[in-house]
């Protein structure tokens, strides 16, 4: 499944980059909040975060898109590429004998674990009881990049095939 692997590598690059940049935006803003209010807490510890959804809506929505894509949920680019890989692994396992047949099931289990940990992050950081009042959205330079990367986390970008229109012009 070389083609499917390269496709997943491409989509994974966008949504993983988006996850790290969105996390960086949250950490950046909490660091500034901590400095402005002369507080003492670990601004990188998700256990002290919560309720940032309303205070950082761009970071929330873009990280949610990245999480959906990483989890491989429908209507995301991760769904398209992960689904292709999983189908390929089941097809490959059908031609194998012995323990090789469990490979696609291990991949499915790993995908489920990914869903668990990424949505745990979303719930802990963005939902729940707000812990800090007055945290601001990331600077426009960061937010714009988050939105561009989020665009590539949506399925339609990778579903569009310009070659299908070749003869219709």
Secondary structure, DSSP 8 states (H G I E B T S, - for coil): -HHHHHHHHHHHHHHHHHHHHHHHHHHHHHHHHHHHTT--S-TT-GGG----TTTSHHHHHHHHHHHHHHHT-TTBHHHHHHHHHHHHHHHHHHT--GGGGGHHHHHHHHHHHHHHHHHHHHHHHHSSS---S------HHHHHHHHHHHHTTBHHHHH--GGGGGGG-
